[in-house]
């Protein structure tokens, strides 16, 4: 009779970062049905996420674009820089034509739209855990087409000219937040936010603060549809 012992089955550790408790619970329920995956923690903001990464050493971090008091893109950048063992998968309801390439450029290994998350979440996670990149078929074809033409940037949306931070500020403006509230949200000075507002106006050829607010509000509403 053999005395060899069966090697323990490894379950990949997943950290969920999303500012909505119901969403975190939903992901945890889906992940909990899989034998090869386990939730090791959850967080609603960048600071909590970093604390959880340090204490739980996840194999994969699921990150939403918009977080409590911060940006998912900035969190991805920080993880890619300081915690290279943790792969990241960005899951967001926001337009992948604007955010998918930004997420990859920040260091994420994939981007999944929340509308597809229920059906594709587990496959996307396993693909990223295999050190592969996960994108929708539409986004994959689009990026390949761009590279074949020597074009590495999103051109269809005028918002492509904005930096990640400027795009975040633009979204918060569209959500009705005043300069001082945006400053508090991002832990920046009001003067810095005013500088971002001016940069956005120049890049989008907007003539006034009123036009900036109108344009940002319309974009947020259109995205919500």
CORJO-V183752 format. One record per residue. N is the residue number from 1. RES is the residue in three letters. PSI is psi as a letter, one per 40 degrees, with the letter a starting at -180 (none if undefined). Layout:
BEGIN
n:N res:RES psi:PSI
n:N res:RES psi:PSI
END
This chain:
BEGIN
n:1 res:UNK psi:h
n:2 res:UNK psi:h
n:3 res:UNK psi:e
n:4 res:UNK psi:i
n:5 res:UNK psi:i
n:6 res:UNK psi:h
n:7 res:UNK psi:h
n:8 res:UNK psi:h
n:9 res:UNK psi:h
n:10 res:UNK psi:h
n:11 res:UNK psi:h
n:12 res:UNK psi:h
n:13 res:UNK psi:h
n:14 res:UNK psi:h
n:15 res:UNK psi:h
n:16 res:UNK psi:h
n:17 res:UNK psi:h
n:18 res:UNK psi:i
n:19 res:UNK psi:e
n:20 res:UNK psi:h
n:21 res:UNK psi:d
n:22 res:UNK psi:d
n:23 res:UNK psi:d
n:24 res:UNK psi:d
n:25 res:UNK psi:d
n:26 res:UNK psi:d
n:27 res:UNK psi:d
n:28 res:UNK psi:d
n:29 res:UNK psi:d
n:30 res:UNK psi:d
n:31 res:UNK psi:d
n:32 res:UNK psi:e
n:33 res:UNK psi:e
n:34 res:UNK psi:h
n:35 res:UNK psi:d
n:36 res:UNK psi:e
n:37 res:UNK psi:i
n:38 res:UNK psi:i
n:39 res:UNK psi:h
n:40 res:UNK psi:e
n:41 res:UNK psi:i
n:42 res:UNK psi:i
n:43 res:UNK psi:i
n:44 res:UNK psi:e
n:45 res:UNK psi:i
n:46 res:UNK psi:d
n:47 res:UNK psi:d
n:48 res:UNK psi:d
n:49 res:UNK psi:d
n:50 res:UNK psi:d
n:51 res:UNK psi:d
n:52 res:UNK psi:d
n:53 res:UNK psi:d
n:54 res:UNK psi:d
n:55 res:UNK psi:d
n:56 res:UNK psi:e
n:57 res:UNK psi:g
n:58 res:UNK psi:i
n:59 res:UNK psi:d
n:60 res:UNK psi:h
n:61 res:UNK psi:h
n:62 res:UNK psi:h
n:63 res:UNK psi:h
n:64 res:UNK psi:i
n:65 res:UNK psi:d
n:66 res:UNK psi:h
n:67 res:UNK psi:i
n:68 res:UNK psi:h
n:69 res:UNK psi:f
n:70 res:UNK psi:a
n:71 res:UNK psi:h
n:72 res:UNK psi:d
n:73 res:UNK psi:d
n:74 res:UNK psi:d
n:75 res:UNK psi:d
n:76 res:UNK psi:d
n:77 res:UNK psi:d
n:78 res:UNK psi:d
n:79 res:UNK psi:d
n:80 res:UNK psi:d
n:81 res:UNK psi:d
n:82 res:UNK psi:e
n:83 res:UNK psi:g
n:84 res:UNK psi:e
n:85 res:UNK psi:d
n:86 res:UNK psi:h
n:87 res:UNK psi:i
n:88 res:UNK psi:i
n:89 res:UNK psi:h
n:90 res:UNK psi:h
n:91 res:UNK psi:h
n:92 res:UNK psi:i
n:93 res:UNK psi:e
n:94 res:UNK psi:i
n:95 res:UNK psi:h
n:96 res:UNK psi:d
n:97 res:UNK psi:d
n:98 res:UNK psi:d
n:99 res:UNK psi:d
n:100 res:UNK psi:d
n:101 res:UNK psi:d
n:102 res:UNK psi:d
n:103 res:UNK psi:d
n:104 res:UNK psi:d
n:105 res:UNK psi:d
n:106 res:UNK psi:e
n:107 res:UNK psi:e
n:108 res:UNK psi:i
n:109 res:UNK psi:e
n:110 res:UNK psi:i
n:111 res:UNK psi:h
n:112 res:UNK psi:h
n:113 res:UNK psi:h
n:114 res:UNK psi:d
n:115 res:UNK psi:d
n:116 res:UNK psi:e
n:117 res:UNK psi:d
n:118 res:UNK psi:d
n:119 res:UNK psi:d
n:120 res:UNK psi:e
n:121 res:UNK psi:d
n:122 res:UNK psi:d
n:123 res:UNK psi:d
n:124 res:UNK psi:d
n:125 res:UNK psi:d
n:126 res:UNK psi:d
n:127 res:UNK psi:d
n:128 res:UNK psi:d
n:129 res:UNK psi:d
n:130 res:UNK psi:e
n:131 res:UNK psi:f
n:132 res:UNK psi:i
n:133 res:UNK psi:h
n:134 res:UNK psi:h
n:135 res:UNK psi:i
n:136 res:UNK psi:i
n:137 res:UNK psi:d
n:138 res:UNK psi:d
n:139 res:UNK psi:d
n:140 res:UNK psi:d
n:141 res:UNK psi:d
n:142 res:UNK psi:d
n:143 res:UNK psi:d
n:144 res:UNK psi:d
n:145 res:UNK psi:d
n:146 res:UNK psi:d
n:147 res:UNK psi:d
n:148 res:UNK psi:d
n:149 res:UNK psi:e
n:150 res:UNK psi:f
n:151 res:UNK psi:h
n:152 res:UNK psi:e
n:153 res:UNK psi:i
n:154 res:UNK psi:h
n:155 res:UNK psi:d
n:156 res:UNK psi:d
n:157 res:UNK psi:h
n:158 res:UNK psi:e
n:159 res:UNK psi:e
n:160 res:UNK psi:d
n:161 res:UNK psi:e
n:162 res:UNK psi:i
n:163 res:UNK psi:i
n:164 res:UNK psi:d
n:165 res:UNK psi:d
n:166 res:UNK psi:d
n:167 res:UNK psi:d
n:168 res:UNK psi:d
n:169 res:UNK psi:d
n:170 res:UNK psi:d
n:171 res:UNK psi:d
n:172 res:UNK psi:d
n:173 res:UNK psi:d
n:174 res:UNK psi:d
n:175 res:UNK psi:e
n:176 res:UNK psi:e
n:177 res:UNK psi:h
n:178 res:UNK psi:i
n:179 res:UNK psi:d
n:180 res:UNK psi:d
n:181 res:UNK psi:d
n:182 res:UNK psi:d
n:183 res:UNK psi:d
n:184 res:UNK psi:d
n:185 res:UNK psi:d
n:186 res:UNK psi:e
n:187 res:UNK psi:f
n:188 res:UNK psi:i
n:189 res:UNK psi:i
n:190 res:UNK psi:d
n:191 res:UNK psi:d
n:192 res:UNK psi:d
n:193 res:UNK psi:d
n:194 res:UNK psi:d
n:195 res:UNK psi:d
n:196 res:UNK psi:d
n:197 res:UNK psi:d
n:198 res:UNK psi:d
n:199 res:UNK psi:d
n:200 res:UNK psi:d
n:201 res:UNK psi:d
n:202 res:UNK psi:d
n:203 res:UNK psi:d
n:204 res:UNK psi:e
n:205 res:UNK psi:f
n:206 res:UNK psi:h
n:207 res:UNK psi:d
n:208 res:UNK psi:i
n:209 res:UNK psi:d
n:210 res:UNK psi:d
n:211 res:UNK psi:d
n:212 res:UNK psi:d
n:213 res:UNK psi:d
n:214 res:UNK psi:d
n:215 res:UNK psi:d
n:216 res:UNK psi:d
n:217 res:UNK psi:d
n:218 res:UNK psi:d
n:219 res:UNK psi:d
n:220 res:UNK psi:d
n:221 res:UNK psi:d
n:222 res:UNK psi:d
n:223 res:UNK psi:d
n:224 res:UNK psi:d
n:225 res:UNK psi:none
END
